[in-house]
Amino acid sequence: MDTYTFKDGSLKDLLNFSGTIPVKYRGNSYNIPICLWILDSHPFAPPICLLKPTINMEISVGKHVDAHGRIYLPYLQNWSHPKSIIIGLIKEMIEKFEEELPLYSVSSSDEAKQLELLSYIAKITTGETDMNSKTMVGGQKKDGGFNKVTVIGAGDLGIACVLAIAAKGAADQVVLLDLSEGAAKGGTMDLDIFALPNVEISKDFSTSADSKVVVLTVNSLGNAQSYLGVIQSNVDLFRGIVPAVAHYSQNSVLLVASHPVEIMTYVSWKLSAFPKSRVIGIGCNLDTERFQYIITNLLKAQTIGKEAWIIGERGEDKVPAWSGSNLVTCHQTERVVNDNSQEQLANRAMEVLKGKGQKSWSVGLSIADLIESILKNKRKVHSISTLAKGCCNINSEVFLSMPCILGTNGVTEIIKPLKEDKLVAKKLQSSAASIHDLQQQLKL
């Protein structure tokens, strides 16, 4: 037993195994030192795997290893109890390290430095690159101008996202990561048959490398009996996904669509160690767009600057709210209505909104809209799940939907204050308290 430090700085005593694995590379044999940290949720969740270089070794950052020595393998990403076991993991580790050695010996001699430099130059001239180099995809540079999006999860929502993104033409390349077992089936098979330009289907996390946006649509299909158990199953699933995503696309914006979106966005933030601005949830964006449309087009009223929003917790506990000025012009009477009339207008719009379901294709269109705002740096205001600590006297780390300016680096600003409304604040605080209570019971 030893103490492990997680990315968020929290500490946990975990069982760990340290030792070496034998690797043959270019005719030579090496003993690669590793450490496996066993989580409390083992064997349902994979171990955390790290290299343990000695003082005379340096980490060789590559496809399966990051600069901190953390190991990323398909076996870890596809971990599934009871078929996945430690022995199988070590076998794949040996196999992958024999393709690309994860460590190299440190030497102070000028000759060794010269060889290392020549090796680096050779990699550049043959088209191979390191983590900081510009790489090529389909003949195009993946520099600042190449917009790549990865959608994780090939269910109905994942496929709807791919189709909506492709229809909008928002991205230069879309990768659909299918994490299901077995051969491609259902929608992914159809995408293979009726190939879309610039859309790639894969089961390998490395194909997501250098994405500008990563959309998480996966949900666990476990047999949990309680609501907390269902959420924990999703957390266990995310433990094998989010660190890999963060490794391959270190500057991406994570856009979470998995359920419950507020908690899973919080989980993604913690597991990725990304800044809060680059981890967001789909929140109430779809509800807000519909809400504004109903008020303007169906009820024939127009808020100044589209100031009507749906905020808070996605689902039954969402809250209608108004930002900035409380002026609402009614086309039928050409008059400015007071707060009571505004509340009546919101109630009528909410009644209409309740009759609208959220089908996968509707959510997919909403997600494509968010992605377009990010990739094109539109600085458009969306109601999305963001860290709400500090808003409306919320003191806990919870994610709630708030009107946010969205750009290339995610959330640049939260639009506040909302029009002061004690009832709205009370509802948000209630949602924050219940979400925080659930988060405290989860094992991250």
N, C-alpha and C positions, 0 to 999 in steps of 0.2 A: 504494500500500500504506500502511496505517495501523494503529494498534493499537486493537482494539475491546475494551471491558470488558464481560464478561458479568455477569448478575445475581448470580452467586456470587462475583464479584470476580476471577475468572480473566481473564487477558489473552491475546489472540491477534492476530497480524498478519494482516489480511485485505485483499483487494482491495475498494475501495469507489468508487462513483460519486457525485459531488455535482453538483447542478445545479438547474434549476427546471423545473416543468411548467406549461403554460398552462391556466388555469381561468377559465371565464366564469361569473359569479355575479350574478344580478339585473341584467343589462345591463352589468356592468363586467367588465374583464379583469384577471386577477391572475396573477403569476408566483409559484408556490408553491415555496419551496426545500425540497429533499428530499435524502436520502442513502441509497443502497442498498449494504449490506454483503454481499459475496458469500462464502458459506461454502465450506469446502474440498470439501464434498460436492456442490456445484453441478455440473451442472444437476439433480441428483436431489432436492435440497432447495431450498426457496425462499430468496431473500435476506431479510435483516433490513432492514426499511424504517423510516426515521425522518424526521420533519420536522426541518428545520434553521432555526428562526426566527432572524431578525436581532434586533438589540438593540431595534428598534422594533416587534417583533411578540410576541404572546402566543399560546399554544396554546389552542384551543377544544376542550375535552374533549367527545367525543361517541361516536357509535356505532362509528366506525372509528379513533379516535385516543384514546390514554390521556394521562395528565397528563405523562408523560415524552416525549411526541411519537412513541411507537411506533405504527406504522400496522397496522391489522388489516383485511383484506379477504377476501371469499370466494375470490378468485383465489389468495391465499396459502394459505388453509386447504385448498383443493382442488388444490394444486399437484401436477402429475403429468407427469413427463418421458416422452416428448418434446413433448407438446402444449403444455405451459406454457412460455412464454418471457417475457423481460424486457419486450419491446414490448407484449405482451398485458397484462402487469401494469400498466404505465404507463397504457395506455388505460383500464383499469378504475379506476385511481386518479383519473384526470381526471374520469371519469363520476361517481364517488361524491363527489368533492370539489365538483363542481358542484351536487350536491344539498345538501351541508352543508359550508360552508367551514371548513377545519381551523385557520385562523389569523385573528387580527384585529389591527388596528393599535393600538398603545398611544399614547394622547394624554393629556397632563396637564391639558387644559382642562376646566373645570367642565361645559361643555356636553356634551363627549364622555362624561364620567362620568355625567351625568344621562341621556343617551340609553341608555347601557349599563344603568343601573338600570331605566329604563322598559321596555327590552327584556326584562330578566330578569323583571320583574313581569308583563309580557304573557305570557311563557312559562308562568308559574305559573297565571295565570287561565285560560289556554286548555288547561290539562291537560298541557302539556309539562313535563318535569322534567330536572334535571341528575343527575349521578352520585350526589349525596348526598340526593336527594329520594326520597320514597316513591312508587312507581309502582303502577299498577293492572293486575290480570290477572283477567279475567272478573268485574269488579266487586269484587274483593277486594284489600285492601292487601297489598303485599309487605313488610310490616314484620316484626318479630320473630316474629309468630304465623303467618306463611305459610310452610309447608314445601314447598319446591320441590326436586325432584331431577332431574338430567339424566343420562341414560345415553348414552354415546358408543359407537357401533358397533351396527349392526342385524343382526349375525349371530345364531346360535342363542343364545349366551349373553346378548347384549344384550336380545333379545326375552324370554328367560326371566326376566331381571331385572325388566323392565317388568311382566310378568304377576305375578311374585311380590310386587313392591312394591304393585301395584294390589290383589292379593288380601288383603294384610295391612292395606291402608288406612293405610299409614304416612305417605304424603305427600299434600298438597293438590293438587299438580300434578306430573306426570311428563313430561319431554320426552325423546323418543328422537331423537338426532341420527344420521341415516343418511348416512354419508360415502361410500357406494358411488356409482359413476357410473351415469348413466342413470335411468330411471324407477323408481319403487318396485316391488319384486318380492319374491316369497317371503313371508316373515313380515310384512314391513312392509305389503305389499299387503293381507294378511289383517287386520292391525290397522286399516287404513283402512276395509276393508269392514265388519268387525264392531267398530265404534267403541267404545272403552272410555271411560267418563267420566273427565275430568281427565287424559287422555293425549294428547299432541300429538307428531306426527312432523314433523321438519324437517330441512333441510340447511343452515340458517343458524345460525352460532354465536351470533348475538345473541339467539336465542330461549332460550338457556341462562342469560341474565342473572339475577343474584341467586339462584342456586341455593344451597341449604344444603349439598348433597352432589352431587359430580360423580363418576360411575362410569366408569372407562375400561376398555372390553372389547375394543378394537380390536387387531388383529394384522396385521402386514404380510403380503401375499401375494406377496412378491418371489421371485426365482429364485436366492437365495443358496445356495451349495453347502456352506458350512461353518456350524457352530453360531454362531461369532462373526459371520459374515455375516448370519445370520438376526436376531440380536440388533441388529446395526447397522441393518438395515432397519427394525426396530421403533423404534429411536432416531430415525432420519430421519423416520418417520411422526409420532412424538410431538413433534418440533420444530415441526411445523405445527399441532399441536393444543393442547398444554399452555399455551403463552403466551397463546393466545386464550381458553382457559378461565379462566386466572388474571386476564385483563383483565376479562372479563364477570362473574365471580363471585369477587371479591377476598377474601371472607371464608368461602369454602366449605371443606369437607373433601374432599380428593381421595382416592378409593378406587380402587385399581388392581387390575384383574383380568387384565390382559394378561400374556403369557408372555415370559420368565421373570419371575414376579411380583416377586421380590426386586430384580432389577436394574432392572426398569421402574419400580418404586416409587422407587428411588434416582434414576433419570433424571427422573421427574416432580418430585421434590423439587428437583433442581438447576435444571430448566427453569422451574419456577413461582416459585422463590425464596420459597415459603411456609415458615413455621416447621415444624420436623420433626413437631410434634404434629398438624398438619393434613394430612399426607401419609402415607397408610397403604396397605398391601396386604392382600388377602383372606387371605394366609398360610395357616395351618393351622386356620382357624376351623371349617370343615366336618369335617376329620379329628378335631379335638378333640371336637366335639359328638357325633360317632359313637363315638369312643373312650369317652367318659364314659357314653354310652347302653349300649354293649356291656358295660362293666364292671358297671353298675348293674342292667340289665334282662336281659341274656343270661347273664352269668356270676354273677348274683345276689350281687354284692358292692357295697358302697357306701363310697366314700371320704368322709371327713369334709369337708364344704364343697366337694365336687366338686374335689378337689385333683389330679386326673389331667389331664395336658395333653399335646398333641402340639406340639412347638416346633421351631425351627430353620428348615431349608430345605424348602419345599414339594416334595413328590415322594418319590423313593426315599430321600433322605437325612434325612427327618424323624426326630425323636427323641421317644420317650415320656419324660415327666418328671413329678415330683411337687413340689408347692409346700407350704410350711408343714409341718404335722405329717405324719408318715409312718404314721399310724394308719389301718388298713383293717379294717372289720368284715365278716366273712363270715357271711351269714344262716344258712348250713347248719350251721355249727359254733358260731356266736356267740362267736368268739374273735378276738383281735387278732393279726394275722399279722406276722411279722418282715420285715426287708428282703428276704430271699431269696424269701419267699412273695409279697411285693409285686412283685418282679421277674418271678416266674413268672406272676402275674396280668397284668402288662403285656404279657408275651410272648404269652400266650393271646389277649388282646384285639387285639394287633397282627396276629396270624394271621387273626383274623376280619375285621379292618379291610382287610387286603390283598385280600380278595375283593370289596370294594366299589368299584365304579368311580365316577368323578366325572362324571356326565352334566350337561349344561347346566342342566337344571331343578333338579338338586340344588345346584349352585353358586349358581344364581339365588336359591334359598330362603335359602342361607347369607348371601348379599349383602343380601337384604331384611332379615334379622335384624340385621345390622350397621347398616344404615341406620336401622332402628327405634330401636336403642340410641342412635344419634347424635341423631336428631331429637327423641326424647322424653327425652334426657339421662338415660338409665336408669342410667348408671354401672355397667353390667354388665361383667364380665371376659370378654374374648375373646382367643383366640390369633391375633394379627394381625401382619403385617409392619410393624415399626417400626425406627427407627434403633437399632442394637444396640451402638453404640460405648460402651464403658464397662461393658458386661455381660460376665461370664465372661472377663475379661481380653482382650476384643476391642478393639483399638486403631484399627481402620480404620472408615471411613464405609461401613458395609454395613447392609442391612435384613434382619432375620431375624424369624421368628415368635416372639413372646413373649407371655405373659399380660399383657394391658393393660386398664386401666379406661377405658371408652369413653364419651364424653359429647358435648355440643353442640360443643365446640371440638376434638374428636378425642381423642387420647390424653392423659389427665390424669395417669396414673401407670403405670409398669411394675411388675408384681408381682414383687418379688424380696426376698431371695434365694430362688431355687428350692432345694429340698432339695439340699444339697451332694452332688454326684456328679461325680467327676473324669472319668469316662467320658463323661458328658453334656457337660461343659465342653469336653472334647477334640474331640467331634464338632462342636459349635458352632463352635469355633475353626477346625476344618478346613473347614467350609462357608464361614465368613467369608473365609478365605484364598483359596479357589477363586473365590468371587464377586468379591472385590476384584481378583484377577488379571484377570478378564474385564473388569471396569469400567475398569481402567487402559488397556485396549486399544481402548476405544470412543471415537469422535469425537462429543462432545456439542456 
